Amino acid sequence: MLIFIILVSLPFQHAAVSSDKSSSISRTKSENQEPKADSPLKVFSTPWVEDGVTHHDVFNLDLKGKFANIPARTDGYDHLSTFCYPSVPLSISLFWSSASMKMDLPSQNYHVYIGPNVTSVVTLAQSSQSAWFYSKLPWRSKEFKLSPFEDACIGVQTKEEYTITLQWKHVNYMMVVVTMTGLAIFWMAPTLCRNTFFHYTTGISLGLLMSIVLLTYLAQRRFKQSLFSWVGVAYSLSLYLMTRTWLNIKEYLTEQYIHLVIGYVLVAGIISFTVVYRMGPPSNPRTINLIQWSMQFVSLVMVVMSSYHQPASLLLSIILLLWSAIPASLKSGANTQIRKRFFKPQIKLLSENDYNTQAHEETRKALEQLKAFCRSPASKPWQTVARLRTPGRFAEFIEGSPHLTEAEVMEYSHWDYNTDDEDGDEREDVYTDDEEADAASDDNRD
């Protein structure tokens, strides 16, 4: 846990150095970048009328790649500029689409206000309701996620020069991965919750990601404190440190801190494995059912949150839930009926020649297999010979002689010939009704 706290405190210790480095790097990039003044995607401010009020310094970013460049203020005061995104109609083809606005600003001296229209953004800026909340928490970002199907406006208040660009993805592959992962977890939950390997990996992962929260929980149980005492503050601090660590993970993976990261992973992983091994996998059926239902609930939440098309994603989750509630016997019966009705197997009938050819070939293969088995020690040949009436014929068969003697072949041929003659005689005695009537009339004439 000490390593985890050291990792979290590192960004505070090097904040000034990192800020100076980022500022110098950003100035170098801005000097090397070519001006975009002649780009057809550059947007200029236009008067914006809402509820009878005209707003200025409003930029309409309605196409992918459109950007607006705001120059630095010469008077030294912060200025509010608003950037609006018009929504697109709901469509299944845009199930995994996403939109965002990315701001290129070297420093951290800015305030952001987000609302559904320009009026709400101006109101937030005037009252400064969200300035402290957005500026102080660790998940402050310069990329603002937007729903493609909802109108949104973002107000940026600063005195420095910056550029803001609209990014639009028809298919966001991260959202695709989240949807597929949710579906896979939902269907595999009954198997995964009973898998020992999954139990250990999940326990170790939780120990690595939530070690400080688990430490707070153990301290709460040890001192028997209520959640509304100092423990609540400890939980809040733990979540804050976890969030800050996750958002600064790229900084921790550099050569300067990588040894601390490896040490934390090893120590926390070993402790987590020891605890999970001591507790053992769950064996109570009700506990396993609770784990399964929890996994399926999380997977449904993942499916719902993996798309900005909320009606479609919610409908998909409901279909999954209803399908899992149907008894397996009904689903199996319906599957069988569908296969019989719509996917009938194509049966090819054999001709007499094909039937005879296939019969001779399969008989030959079966006899070869029988000979190979009789030659092997597994057949126990001496015991087999002792039970036979004609051991000599069995030995000749193994050595390659035919399985039928000439007398048996002749007897079968003679029987087959006589059978055909008898069948022919019987067929001669069979008459139709007309033939019987004609025969009766001939007898009467005679």
Secondary structure by P-SEA (a helix, b strand, c coil): caaaaaaaaccccaaaaaaaaaaaaaaaaaaacccccccccbbbbccccccccccccbbbbcccccccccccccccbbbbbbbbbbbbcccccccccbbbbbbbcccccccccccccaaaaaaaaaacccccccccccccccbbbbcccbbbbbbbbccccbbbbbbbbcccaaaaaaaaaaaaaaaaaaaaaacaaaaaaaaaaaaaacaaaaaaaaaaaaaccccccaaaaaaaaaaaaaaaaaaacccccccccaaaaaaaaaaaaaaaaaaaaaacccccaaaaaaaaaaaaaaaaaaaaacccaaaaaaaaaaaaaaaaaccaaaaaaaaaaaaacccccbbbbbcaaaaaaaaaaaaaaaaaaaaaaaaccccaaaaaaaacccaaaaaaaaaccccccaaaaaaaaaaaaaaaaaaaaaaaacccaaaaaaaaaaaaac
